[in-house]
Amino acid sequence: MKILVCISNVPDTTTKIAFTNNDTTFNTAGVQFVINPYDEWYALVRALELKEAQGGNVTILHIGGADSEPTIRKGLAIGADDAVRIDADPTDAFAVAEQVAAYAKDKGFDLVMVGKETINYNGAMVGGMLAELLNLPFVSMATKLDVAGGVATIEHDIDGGTEVVECPLPLVLSANKGMSEARIPNMRGIMAARTKPLTVVPAAASDKLTNVVSYKLAAGRTDCKFIDASTPEKLIELLHTEAKAL
Amino acid sequence: MSVLVYTELSKGKIKKSSLEAVNYGSRLAAQLNTTATAVINGDADVADLGKAGAKKVLRLKNDKLKTNDPLYLTAAVEQAAAAEGADIIIFVHDFTGKAVASRLAARLKAGMVAGVVDNPTISGGSFAVKKNVFSGKATAVYNINSAKKVISILASSFPIELKDNTAEVADFAVNLDNVNSPIKVKEVKQDTSELSLGDADIVVSAGRGLKGPENWGMIEELAKTLGAATACSRPVADMHWRPHHEHVGQTGVAIRPNLYFAIGISGAIQHLAGVNGSKTIVAINSDKEAPFFKSADYGIVGDAFEVVPKLIQALKTFKAQQ
């Protein structure tokens, strides 16, 4: 089975967010970048488990500049067989989907996996767009995935519950919690990652249909008002009269 | 040109978030001197769609649409948009929105922004929308540069306004003769809890501070008294004290209720990422240094096992007076 897992390079969750250039650019100074957790724990690790059980090949694909190569190497250290970096700007979901589609369309992947969303732009758009551009079915928010006899059985979240579906390969899916557990690269993986193939592909023609004009930090909450533990009725009064939440 | 809004039902009723989307679409239509048309899949009383501002309601008709398969829904909305001459299509950023809106945007080559939290700013040739980024730590303003646009709004971002308007309602026959989805639904498991976490106005959430699953009785009672849904932190779900679907946070469900109670939850940044959209946050923790107090509006430093029963009692007194 040939599996393609798309990975994004995102600031670690605990990063303090700041902007520069008059609030038009994310300030990357001192920021620790990681593989988008949903791409890593949910999509990549499940892809590796399937490969280990059934044989095949897992390719990771990333859209971005050379500065994201440490993140790609981490994906290889976890166990991906090879990696592709498309040298393009990953800022518009449609343009990203076009880049991935241009690369993947004639490679014969059985499964194309993305995380449910990235933790920096939280769009959850690329999977569906990619499926459309590749003319493949798309199953979103998968929580379980098994493959047997060329057919994927997927449990995924839907509105107000979950659904189990079957779909013949190939298909595109987005991965949610439940697919697998986090895997930490071991020393052998890290050593092996250094020599695994990382191919850089020039950007394909793409259409940037949206762009960020400006950023603003979310307004923090004003100081927490403390209520004495012996008088919870004070809390209720404040929630009623001040916060108007009751 | 009109504005098309995709709406849907939950347990036979129009979703609140769909009404928000119709409100949004009709405000946007007014800015563009046009009208909003709502499409709906399924049979229900659609009067509220008119009250929310839709000039027209199209009931999507085709037997294949009974499965909610995104391929069929995408084709249905595409055909309705073409019939209405709609260049802007509004969805809710929910499970359906994530599966259908993005696919449709790619098909139409429409610029898309997902999880929008404010009305668009339209000036000259530019069309700007705002959304949350960095898991709620910031907002970003995006320009959508294409003629066709797909916008999915973040639920619970806008107050719902219903006015005394009536929409013209018509059936819309969808042609799916050439659309055949390879996806077969084998089983649907509906969440049986009365109040789904995403729809709840008030959420009562508890963490490791509760010490064990046997202590959740008071949390459930507090939730019941408030008419709230229950939630939990990641360690609690990982230790199987509570079901996984209750886990809120970055790796669980992101929620934005009107009121969020965090009881015995320290407030790790990953947890906050899933709840910081809540309008009002109350933290109850025995550790006065718990990081949650920095992200809460109201705090009580105290032992949950003493505070929560007192809080339930005080709430019952309050409810009785109302």
Contacts between the chains, C-beta under 8 A, distances in Angstrom:
chain1	res1	chain2	res2	distance
A	11	B	134	7.4
A	13	B	135	7.4
A	13	B	250	6.3
A	13	B	269	5.9
A	13	B	270	5.6
A	13	B	273	6.8
A	14	B	269	5.4
A	17	B	134	5.0
A	17	B	137	4.7
A	17	B	138	5.5
A	19	B	138	7.5
A	37	B	250	7.6
A	37	B	251	6.8
A	38	B	251	7.9
A	41	B	251	7.8
A	92	B	111	7.5
A	93	B	102	7.3
A	93	B	112	6.3
A	93	B	114	7.8
A	94	B	105	6.7
A	94	B	106	6.3
A	94	B	109	7.4
A	94	B	111	6.8
A	94	B	112	6.8
A	97	B	106	6.2
A	119	B	134	7.5
A	119	B	135	5.3
A	119	B	250	6.7
A	119	B	273	7.6
A	120	B	133	6.4
A	120	B	134	5.5
A	120	B	135	7.8
A	121	B	133	5.5
A	121	B	140	7.9
A	122	B	114	7.6
A	122	B	115	6.0
A	122	B	131	7.7
A	122	B	132	6.6
A	122	B	133	6.3
A	122	B	134	7.9
A	122	B	135	6.3
A	123	B	113	7.8
A	123	B	114	4.6
A	123	B	115	7.0
A	124	B	93	7.5
A	124	B	98	4.7
A	124	B	102	7.3
A	124	B	114	6.0
A	125	B	98	7.9
A	125	B	101	7.7
A	125	B	102	4.2
A	125	B	105	7.2
A	125	B	112	5.8
A	125	B	114	5.4
A	126	B	102	7.5
A	127	B	102	7.0
A	128	B	70	7.6
A	128	B	98	6.9
A	128	B	99	6.1
A	128	B	100	7.5
A	128	B	101	7.3
A	128	B	102	3.0
A	128	B	103	4.3
A	128	B	105	7.9
A	128	B	106	7.1
A	129	B	102	4.9
A	129	B	103	6.9
A	129	B	105	6.4
A	129	B	106	3.9
A	129	B	112	7.9
A	130	B	106	7.8
A	131	B	103	6.2
A	132	B	74	7.8
A	132	B	102	7.7
A	132	B	103	4.6
A	132	B	104	7.9
A	132	B	106	3.8
A	132	B	107	5.4
A	133	B	106	5.6
A	137	B	71	6.6
A	137	B	181	6.5
A	137	B	182	5.5
A	137	B	183	5.4
A	138	B	70	6.4
A	138	B	99	6.5
A	138	B	103	6.4
A	139	B	183	6.9
A	140	B	70	7.5
A	140	B	95	6.9
A	140	B	98	5.2
A	140	B	99	4.3
A	141	B	95	6.3
A	141	B	98	6.9
A	141	B	99	8.0
A	153	B	186	7.5
A	157	B	95	6.1
A	158	B	68	7.3
A	158	B	95	5.2
A	158	B	96	7.9
A	158	B	188	7.5
A	159	B	8	7.6
A	159	B	10	6.5
A	159	B	94	6.2
A	159	B	95	4.7
A	159	B	96	6.1
A	160	B	10	6.0
A	160	B	11	7.5
A	160	B	190	5.9
A	160	B	191	5.3
A	160	B	196	5.8
A	161	B	188	6.4
A	161	B	189	5.1
A	161	B	190	4.2
A	161	B	191	4.6
A	162	B	188	7.7
A	162	B	189	4.9
A	163	B	185	5.9
A	163	B	187	7.0
A	163	B	188	5.0
A	163	B	189	7.3
A	164	B	185	7.5
A	164	B	186	4.6
A	164	B	187	4.1
A	164	B	188	7.8
A	164	B	189	7.8
A	165	B	183	5.1
A	165	B	184	6.3
A	165	B	185	5.4
A	165	B	186	6.4
A	166	B	183	7.4
A	166	B	184	4.7
A	166	B	186	5.8
A	167	B	182	5.5
A	167	B	183	4.7
A	167	B	184	7.2
A	168	B	182	5.4
A	171	B	182	7.9
A	174	B	98	7.6
A	177	B	244	7.3
A	177	B	247	7.7
A	177	B	251	5.4
A	177	B	252	6.4
A	178	B	244	7.0
A	207	B	109	6.9
A	207	B	146	7.8
A	208	B	145	7.4
A	209	B	109	7.2
A	209	B	110	7.1
A	209	B	111	3.2
A	209	B	112	7.3
A	209	B	144	6.8
A	209	B	145	5.8
A	209	B	146	4.4
A	210	B	111	4.5
A	210	B	112	7.0
A	210	B	113	5.9
A	210	B	142	5.0
A	210	B	143	6.5
A	210	B	144	5.2
A	210	B	145	6.5
A	211	B	142	6.8
A	211	B	143	5.5
A	211	B	145	6.9
A	212	B	140	5.0
A	212	B	141	7.1
A	212	B	142	5.7
A	213	B	128	6.1
A	213	B	140	7.9
A	213	B	141	4.6
A	213	B	142	6.7
A	213	B	143	5.4
A	214	B	140	7.1
A	214	B	141	5.0
A	215	B	133	7.1
A	215	B	138	5.4
A	215	B	139	7.1
A	215	B	140	5.0
A	215	B	141	7.8
A	216	B	138	6.2
A	216	B	139	5.1
A	216	B	140	7.8
A	216	B	141	7.9
A	217	B	137	7.0
A	217	B	138	5.1
A	218	B	132	7.5
A	218	B	136	6.2
A	218	B	137	5.7
A	218	B	138	5.6
A	218	B	139	6.4
A	218	B	276	7.4
A	221	B	281	7.1
A	221	B	294	8.0
A	221	B	295	5.9
A	221	B	296	6.9
A	221	B	297	5.8
A	222	B	297	7.5
A	224	B	283	7.2
A	224	B	293	4.8
A	224	B	294	7.0
A	224	B	296	4.8
A	224	B	297	6.5
A	224	B	298	6.7
A	224	B	299	4.5
A	225	B	297	6.8
A	225	B	298	5.2
A	225	B	299	7.0
A	226	B	293	7.9
A	226	B	298	7.8
A	226	B	299	5.0
A	226	B	300	7.2
A	226	B	301	6.6
A	227	B	298	6.3
A	227	B	299	7.2
A	227	B	300	5.3
A	228	B	300	7.6
A	229	B	300	5.3
A	229	B	301	6.4
A	229	B	302	3.0
A	229	B	303	7.6
A	229	B	306	6.8
A	229	B	307	5.3
A	230	B	310	7.8
A	232	B	300	6.9
A	232	B	307	6.3
A	232	B	310	4.8
A	232	B	311	4.1
A	232	B	314	4.7
A	233	B	314	4.1
A	233	B	317	7.2
A	233	B	318	7.3
A	235	B	282	6.8
A	235	B	298	5.9
A	235	B	300	6.5
A	235	B	311	7.0
A	235	B	314	7.8
A	236	B	311	7.6
A	236	B	314	5.4
A	236	B	315	6.0
A	236	B	318	4.9
A	238	B	298	6.2
A	239	B	259	6.9
A	239	B	280	7.0
A	239	B	282	7.3
A	239	B	298	7.2
A	240	B	318	7.2
A	243	B	259	7.4
A	243	B	279	7.8
A	243	B	280	4.4
A	243	B	297	6.5
A	243	B	298	7.5
A	245	B	202	7.6
A	245	B	258	5.7
A	245	B	259	4.1
A	245	B	279	6.9
A	245	B	280	4.6
A	246	B	226	7.8
A	246	B	259	7.2
A	246	B	318	7.4
